[in-house]
Amino acid sequence: GSQRGLAGFFEGRALIIAGSEEREAPLMWCANPFLGDLTVQVAGDGAELYVGDAAAAVVAAITDFLSGPVQDRQPVPGLLALAGNSARVAEPETASTLALPDVPCVYLIPGCDGGEFGHLATLAQGFTNCNTCQLEFDEEAMRRTSLSDVATLFARRVLQDQSQSQPTNEQLAVTDEATVPNGLHDSEEEDSEELRPRDLGRKVVLVGHVTGASLAFEMAMQLQEADVEVALVVIQGEVAWSGGPVPDRCFSASWLGSTCEATLLIARCLGAADFASKEANSLWQLQEEDTHELKGQLHVACQSAYDGSERLAECTGEIVRSALEKASKKLVMKAYWKLSEHLSGLSVDGFKSLVQRTAKRIDWMMEVGADSCSLETFDGPTLLVLAKDCPSEELEHLRTITSLYCTSLNVVEVPGDRHGVLSVENSPNLAAEIQDFARQWMREKKQRHSSGF
């Protein structure tokens, strides 16, 4: 059932068999941009795949893959289907005895990395009996200029996907009016349709990772206002992040420019957190040592300029950016050689393109996040997942902030740092915590439904 989309993109189901766990994440990262519904299975431990136990594992993986999903779902633009076959076998404890479906839909919202490294796909493989999608920062999303507008677009994508998750052949009812419930209206869609929340096929769980948490929170608020039942999961993120220069990085650190920050973020995502920390410290120290030199350049640059504060700030920015630009070029190449074994043959130009995309996404997320701090609270169930390896003051800060904005809060801690929680080693623990949270929520809803509440 292949379907054609953009050139070079396959939207049907695909299986990649990795020869070892070390190859799983790189293969996922390389193939993810080209395959819409990808599953990666590990067979063997690096040995020959066609003999012995490894061969049996390969056969089992292919047989399992060919059994297919329970139902085919048409792709929704801006949604990347993950673990599309995860809902085909229902566990006895989740078998529905009610009209309400018991298979949740989990929507993953990445941070500034955009989910490009396959970590969210790895997390999705840890879920059972659920449909999982990743929301993408595509061109349509990046045309939006506020966090609220992006959340509205993503919320509509969720509703559209829900219309295809019906247990029957009926789709969600769509009215002729060009409106949506309670203001869930996308200003860029002139012919927006109304999707009635009461007809949703499955329960919605939004999962926001680091800076994606603020977007997930805004989506949850909008869906809550539209009377959609939704649960929220925040992974080491700040629901009230206001677009300041702290995306996916250490709190209160000096800003190094989007190119440097993007390079360091890529290093963290690919498991080189120590390298990123060392390079960041070197750049911060370089900034402090170059204070007098920068002041001298600034004096020359502004000699013929008027003394207005705006022009002074402009000149300052130009000089600082020039210094950071030189440092960033060196950093990009150092990072490329440091990470080369994790890049699966990616060329230097390809790596530079990756850095540019990530930097553009960082700049955009900071812009749309500016002045987006909400004054409202989310009343639905919320799970805050804290990374044990992050500084204790950061964990306490996230606990405090999240408790102010989420009235029904559960907190758990899992191994890893803000990006390491999604590693191959740690993602099973994270997936188990999220799934336990979702199942508990659904059990409570089933009990209330049975009691007539």
Summary of the structure (lengths in Angstrom):
residues: 453
radius of gyration: 23.2
end to end distance: 42.1
largest distance: 78.5
contacts: 1472
relative contact order: 0.12
helix: 47%
strand: 14%
